[in-house]
Amino acid sequence: MLSLVDFTSSGRAASSRGLLLALLVLATTQATATSSPREVQSQAALEKTHMLFLGADLAVKHADIWWTVEGTDGKSFLARTDGATQSIPMDAPDFEFTLDHDLKVSANSADIDGLATEKTYSPVTDPLRRWVADRALAASSVDASVNAATTRLQGAIAQAAQRDAILNNPNTTPQGALAVSQQSGAELAQAQFDFDAALIQAQSQQLDPGWFDRRIQEKTSEDPGFDAVEFVFTVSPRKSMTDPWVVVFVEFTLIENEVPLRQHRVFAEPIGPLAAGEKKDIRFTRAGFPQGFQIDHTRVHLFEGDREIATNLSERRTPLTWDETNQFLVLDHIVRHRDNETDASAALIHSLLSPSQRQQIADDGAAYFIRVSPDGAGLGVFVDLACTQPVGDTALVEWVSALPFFPAVSRGKAVEGVVLVRINTAG
């Protein structure tokens, strides 16, 4: 069987992570070929539990620093670098980003169906919205004019009624009646005139009911005023997701002086919790496109937290068994650190732990030290860091031997290491 240590020690192997998939297939084939004809693998060992695929890592530049995006609130990227976190607006004027392809493995998968993109208006440039706002403002102004005219008319009527009451009162003196009768009644006539004029203006400002239909018919895909894109698709995961979000990458062309210019935009959108098998319709609009653009290509990547989830739109999808996934992750770990010229300590592969294993590993559990081989296998369980006092509990040793580990890496090579694991042995 092909050795991971031998492979990563060779000069030709670690030069490119693109060889990982080919290596994995070769290693699996060799393992099958060297197995005894009478050796029968269990159904569980043959089950394809994970998906290997070509994913993408999004990074954005902010304050001359590149940040790895690990989430979004819909308006900003939630990013991290060197332990620090930052909220970076998607519409920042000096926005720069990279979208690097990378082989990834996922225990969950999802279907993204019905992906459609349509050019549209942003809320700022949408003539429908602007027309409605203008009409609302005009209607508000007309309403205020009618209300003011009504108030003045009611006041004039009240004054006229008061004059009539004085004139018709037998107790009114002749001098008082003469004074009231000499008061002008022009206020009532003017108030009535203003009220009638306000009503006529209000009637002339009524909405044209056919205007919306006519405007929508004029809103074609070739309208040069479009400066946004509406994204529509359906997401259905195999397993439930508590914090899913998507990254949408758009390639488009803009013609300037008869010269086509290829440009890119990237957006992120939270889509809310998803139950296993649930089909959820997603629809959102993003602005920031130059008027006159033409959409060339759109890619969607699904994430949960900081992990990308394989979808039917992912490239190079390859189903893997648990053992194949473990082998890939170990090799990926070694090659990454070799390419980056960094060392690493041995560690648990938490993403491969089963629910029962997660439950038994506890911060307040008993401390055990596990020697880990350069292949990522547990070599023994000890009660001391020097690994001189082995544990005599056979059941515990057998349980630990099933745990997945990353090996230590030193100077580009996988080496033996030690991992501290706290295990709850009660019960």
N, C-alpha and C positions, 0 to 999 in steps of 0.2 A: 504493500500500500504506500502511496506517496506521502512523504513526511512533510509536515508544515515547516518544521525547523530546517530541513534540507532546502526546501523551496525558498524560504525567505533569506537564507544565507547566500544564495546564488546571486550574482550580479545582475543577471538578466531578469530575475523575477520581480524584484521590488521596484523596478524602474517605473512601473505603471500599474495603477489599481485596475485598469481595464482588463488585466489578465485574470482577475479574481474569479469571474464567472467561468472562464475556460478551465481554470485550475479545479474549481469545484466539481465541474462535470467530469473531468478526467479522474479526479480522486475517487468519486463515487463509482465510476465505471471500473476502476482498478479494484476497488474493494469488493464489488460484485463478482468480478472475474476470479479473484483469489479465494472466494468463500468456498467452503466445502459443499458438494452437491447435496449432502444430507442436512446442511444447516438451513433451518427455516426461520426467517425473521418474523417477529410478531406483527400483527396488523397495526398496532399502535406505532411501531417503529417505522412502518412504511407510510403512515398517514402524512399527507402534505399539510403541515400546520402553519407554514409561513410563506410569504411571497417575496421573492427577490425581484427588484425592479430598478429602473433608472429614474431616480428622483431629482430634486433640485434643491439647492441651498440658496436662500435669498439673503443678501447682505446689502445694507444701505449706508451711505456715507453721511456723517453728521459731524460738524466741527472738526473736519479733517481726520476723522476716525471712522473706520469701517465697523459696523455693528451687525451682528447676526440676528435676523428677525425670528422671533419665537411666538408671536401672537399679534393680535390687532383688536382695536375697539371700534373699527369701522372708519375712523378718521385719521388715526395715527398707527404707525408700526410700533409694536412693543419689542424692543431689541435689547441685546446683551453683548457686552465685550469685557473680558477680563474680570468677570464677577459683577460689573456695574450694569445697571439697567437704565433704559432711556426710552421716552415716548417721542417718536419722530413723526411730525405731520407728513401725510402723503402728498400734500400740495405745496411743500416747501419749494421756494423758487430755485434753489441751487441743488435740487434733489438728484442724487446719483445712486445707481444700484448695480449689482451684479447678480446674475442667476446662473449658478454653476451646476452642471449636471453631475450626479454622483450615484453610485450603486448603493442601494439601501435595502433593508429587509423589514418586513412588517408582519405582525401577527394578525392584524385585521385587514380587511379589504372592503372596497365599496364600489358601487356602480354609479357612474355619472352619465345620465342619458339626456337626450334632447338639448344638447348644448347649442345655443343660438345667440348671436350678437346682432344688434341693430343700432345703427347710428341714430342719435336723437339730440335734443337740445338739453343743455344744462338749465337748471332753474333760473339762472341769471339771464340767459339769452332766449329762453322759450317764449315765442310771441304769444302763445295762448295764455301763459301765465301773466305776461305783461299786459295783454289786453284785458284780462279779467281784473287785474289790479287797477288799471286805469278806469275801467267801468265801475269798479267798486268805489274808487275815490270820487268819481263823478256822481254816482248814486248817493254817496254820503253827503256830498256837497248839495245836491238837489234836495235831499231829505232835510238838511239843515235849513235850506231856504224856505221850504214849505212849512217847517215847524215855526220858523221866525215869523212868516207871514200870517200863520194861523194865530200865533200869540198876539200879534198886533191887531188883527181883526177882532179877536175876542175882547181885547181891551177897548177898542173903539165901540163895539156893541155895548159893553158895560157902561161906558160913558154916556152913550145915547140913551140907554135905559134910565140912567140916573137923571138925565135932563128931563126926560118925559115924566118921571116920578115927581120931580120938583114942580113942573108946570101943572100937573094934575092934582097936586095936593092943595085942598081948600085952605090950608093954614099958611100957604105961601103968600107973602105980602106982595102987593103990586110991584114994589120996587125990586124984589127978588125975582119975580117972574120976568120982569123986563130985562134984568141982567142976564138970566139964563137964556132967554129967547134970542139975545143978541150974540151968544156964543156961536162960533162957526160949526157947522156939521161936516166940514170938509174932511176931518180925520177919518170918519167912517167910510166915506166914498173912496179915499186914497187907500185905506186898509183893504177894502174889498177889491180894488183894482190890483194891488200887490199880491193878494191871495190868488186871484184868478190867473195872474201872470206866472206865479210859481207853479200852479197846477199844470198849466200848459207846458212849461219847461220840463216838468217831471214826466209828462206823457211823451214828450219828444225824446227823452233820454232812455226810454225803455229798451231792454236788450232785444236784439234781432235774433229770434229763435233759430234761424237757419244759418247763422254765421259760423257756429262751431263746425257743423257738418261740412260747409264749404272750405273752411280753413284746414280741416283734417285731410280733405281730399287733395289740397295743395301741398301737404306736407309729405313729399316723396323722398325716397332714399338718396336722390341726387341733390337735395337742397344744400347749397354750399354753406348754409348757416349752422349746420350741425357741428357741435363741439363736444359731444359726449357719446358714450356707448352704454346701451342697456344689455346686461348679461342675464340669460335665462337658462336654467337647467334643473334637473332633478337628481337628488342624492339619495342613495339607499345603501347603508352599511351592513356588513355581515354581522358585526357585533356592535353593541351600543357604544355611543360616543358622548362624553360629557362636555367637552370643550372644543368642538370642531370649528375650523375656519379654513378658508380657501385663499390661495394665491392665484391671481389671474394675470397672465402675461400676454400682452397684445402686441403684435407686429403690424405696422401700417405704413402706407406710402403717402407722401405728400408731394405734389407736383409744383415745383418752383422754376419759373423760366423754362418750362418744357423739360425739366430735368427731374426724374423721379428720385426722391430721397426716402430711404428706408429708416424708420424710427421705431422706438419701442416705448411702452408704458407698462408699469406693473402696479397692481392694486391688491389689497387684502380685505376680506370681508368675513366677520363672524357669522355663523349660520345657525347657532343655537343647538342644544342637545338633540341627539338622534337615538331613537330606540333601534334595536336590532331588527332589520328587515323593513323599517319604516321608509316610505318614499316621501321625501320632502321637496316641495317646489321652492326653488331659490330664484329671486329676481332682485337685482339692484342696478343702479346707474352710477357711472363714474365719469366725471368731466375732466377737462385738462387737455383735450385734443385740439389741434389747430383746425380751423375751418377749411373744408375742402379735402380732408383726409379720406383714404380708402383702406378698409380693414383687409389685411392679408391673411393673418393666422392668429388663432387664440389657443392658449394652453391653460388648463386648470390643474392645480395641485392641491390635494386635500391634506390637512394637518389636524392633529389633535395635540394640543400643547406644543411641545417642541419637536414632535415626531411626525414625519410624513407617513401617510397611509396610502398603500397601493390602491389604484383604481383601474377600471377597465380601459382608461385612457393612458395609463402608464406604459412607457416603452420597456421592451426587453423583460417582460413578465416571465418569471420562472418559479413554479411552485417548489418548495423545499420541505423535506422532513425536518424534524427537530434536530437530528444529528447533523444534517447538512447545514442547517441554519447556524448551529453552534460552530461548525468548522469555518463557515464563511466569516462570522463575527470575529473569531480568533485571528484568522488570517488578515482580515481588514484592520484589526487593531494593531497587528505587528507592522503591516506595510505603512499605515498612516504615520506611526511614530518613526519608522525608518525614513520615510520621505521627508518628514518634518525635522529630522535629526533631533528628536527628543526621546528621553528615557521615560519609562512608565513602570509603576509597581504592579504586581499581580492584583487582581480584583475580581469580585463576583460579577457575572453578567446578569444584572438584575432583570433585564427585559425577557430573559428566558426562564426565570423562576416560575414555578407553578404556584397556584394559590396556597396550597398546603405548605410549600417551602417558604413562601413569604410570611405565612402566619407563624411558622416555627422560628424564624430568624427575628430576634427582638433585641432592642437596644439594652434592655435590662437582663438579657440572658447570660448564661455562663460563657466565658471567653475561651475559645479554642483557636489554635493556630494550624492552618492547613498548608502543607507544602504543595506547591503547584508546579507541574512540569512545564517545559517549554512548549508543549502541545496544548496546554490549558487543562490538563487532567490533575485531579487531586491525588497526591502520592501518599498522604498519611495525615492523621489528626494528632495534634500534640497539645499539651497543656502549657508549654513554654515557648517563647519566641525563638529560641535557639533550636527548637525541634529535636530535643534530646530525650523528652519524656512522652512516649506515645500513649494514646488513650487506649485502655483495654476493652472498652465497650464495643463489641463487634457490630451491634445494630447501629450505633452512632457512626462508626467508621463507614459502614455500608451506605448510610443515609448521606453522609458528606460526599462520598465518592460519586453520587449522582448529581451533585451541584455543578453548574457551568462556571468556568473561570476564564478570565483573560490572563495570559502569562505575563510575566515581567519582560520588559524590553530594555536592553542596554546596548548602546552603540550600534543600533540598527539590527540587533539579533534578539530572538526570543531566548530567554534564560529562565532558570528555575527561580521561583519567588515564594514568598510567604504571605498569606492572607489571614487577617484576624476576623473571625466570624463569631458573633454572639448568638448562641442557640438556646432556645427555651426547651429544656429537657424535661420539664415537669409533665407528668401524666404520660 
